[in-house]
Amino acid sequence: MKVLQRSDMQITSLEKCGKGRYKVILDGASAPSFMLYVSELKELSLSEGTELAVEKLDYMFKEVLVKRGLKRAAHLLEKKDYTEREIRSKLREGLYPDVSVDIIINRLASYGFINDISYAVRYAECYIDKKSAGRISEDLKRKGIDRDIIKGALEKIKAEHAGTDGYYDESDKIKKLLEKRHYEPETADRKEKEKLRAFLLRRGFCFSDIKKFV
């Protein structure tokens, strides 16, 4: 499938964006802008006024930008895990066209570099002792994780952290967090209690549960 449905696209301007990079602006309201480096402009023989056939746009969007975008994504993923939506956002910030982004995401998924299911499970496992299940769910939603994936991840982690009776109780988490902060209910003053309540509320615990202990 072709990227664009016309063959008379023209580069109307090249806007310099930092050292060695240019924003390529094409004619037509629906034409996507994208970023190219000086070396890429030279390799592709592009300048202001250059007319571009669909085949050349396809090559740029599906080969040149995909190759560079994969390197960019790999660099990001070396430092930390990202969800699919987060990687999409990073690439769009770099002015990668949607057709390039889709190809990059599919490649990364096929390589196993991004996987929202495993990301959700790892995130839940990491924070299950520090935050409520509700807060973890909200965090994952903001990261673009599908609701069903979140539900499955939390069910898995809750089962692993359930008590001997098979029941997952967040009250135990509240008690453990208070113990780590050396909370002594008999000696704590009002200011300390308010501070601890705010601390637990930020982690998503229900106020009614918090009131049982603070």
C-alpha positions, 0 to 999 in steps of 0.5 A, spaced: 500 500 500 502 506 498 503 512 503 500 517 499 495 517 493 498 522 489 505 523 485 506 530 485 508 532 492 513 537 492 518 539 498 515 546 499 521 548 505 526 545 509 526 548 516 533 547 520 531 544 527 538 543 531 545 541 528 544 537 522 537 536 522 531 539 517 524 539 518 521 537 511 515 540 509 511 538 503 505 541 499 498 539 501 494 540 507 494 532 508 501 531 507 505 529 513 512 533 515 518 529 517 525 530 520 531 528 515 538 529 517 543 533 512 546 526 510 539 523 508 538 529 504 544 528 500 543 521 499 536 522 497 538 528 493 533 532 496 532 540 496 527 545 497 522 545 490 524 537 489 518 533 486 517 527 490 514 521 486 510 516 491 515 511 490 520 515 493 516 517 499 514 510 500 522 509 500 523 514 505 517 513 510 518 505 510 525 504 509 530 510 511 525 513 517 524 506 519 531 504 520 533 510 523 526 509 528 528 502 530 535 505 532 532 510 536 527 506 539 532 501 541 536 506 544 530 508 549 529 501 550 536 500 553 535 504 558 528 502 561 521 499 559 516 502 555 509 501 553 507 501 546 503 508 546 509 511 550 514 509 544 509 511 539 509 518 543 516 518 543 517 517 535 511 522 534 515 527 538 521 526 533 516 527 527 516 520 524 510 519 520 504 514 522 506 509 517 513 509 519 511 509 526 506 503 525 512 499 521 517 500 527 512 498 532 510 492 529 518 490 528 519 491 535 513 487 537 515 481 533 522 482 536 519 482 543 522 488 545 515 491 547 510 487 550 504 490 554 502 484 557 509 483 560 510 490 562 503 490 566 505 484 569 512 486 571 510 493 573 504 490 578 510 486 581 514 491 582 509 496 585 504 491 589 507 492 595 508 499 595 501 501 592 494 499 592 491 495 586 487 501 584 493 506 583 497 500 579 491 500 575 490 507 574 498 508 573 498 503 567 491 506 564 495 512 563 501 509 560 496 506 555 495 499 557 489 496 555 484 494 561 483 487 559 491 486 560 491 490 566 486 486 569 489 480 567 496 482 570 493 484 577 489 478 577 496 474 576 500 478 581 494 478 587 494 470 586 501 470 587 501 475 593 494 472 597 495 470 604 494 462 606 487 463 606 487 465 598 485 472 599 488 478 597 488 483 603 491 490 602 490 491 609 496 487 610 500 492 605 498 498 609 501 495 615 507 493 612 508 500 609 507 503 616 512 498 619 517 500 614 516 508 616 516 506 624 509 508 625 507 507 633 500 509 634 501 510 641 506 515 641 504 518 634 502 526 634 496 529 629 501 531 624 505 525 623 498 521 622 496 526 617 502 525 614 502 518 614 495 518 611 497 523 605 502 518 604 498 512 603 492 516 600 497 518 594 499 510 593 491 509 592 489 506 598 482 507 601 481 512 606 476 507 610 482 502 610 487 507 612 483 509 618 483 502 621 491 503 622 492 511 622 
